[in-house]
Amino acid sequence: MDYKVILSPRAIQDLQEIVRYIAWDSPKDAEQFGNRLIDQAQSLSSLPERGRVVPEFKNPQIRELILKSYRIVYRVKSAEKVVEISRFWHAARGAIGNLT
């Protein structure tokens, strides 16, 4: 059975900021990249534990996928069959400080 993938309010805000930033140069590229981030996040419904454990947290429930320079940080809630996307984080920003 597939997991349900949900985006936290903070992840939605991150996504909006990423798309807005890229849109300064190319609105078309911004839309395409935003969709790629969402598609990658949604792909976790079938294999939620395929991402690596986030080094900053060392918690097997907190994982990430990498897409270009962005980290898709998520929490696996196995008992509820839920993957919660916590953040879309640009790697140049350094360590992730907060998941809320």
Helices and strands as residue ranges (DSSP letters): E 4-7, H 9-23, H 27-42, G 43-45, E 52-53, E 62-67, E 70-77, G 78-80, E 82-90, G 91-93
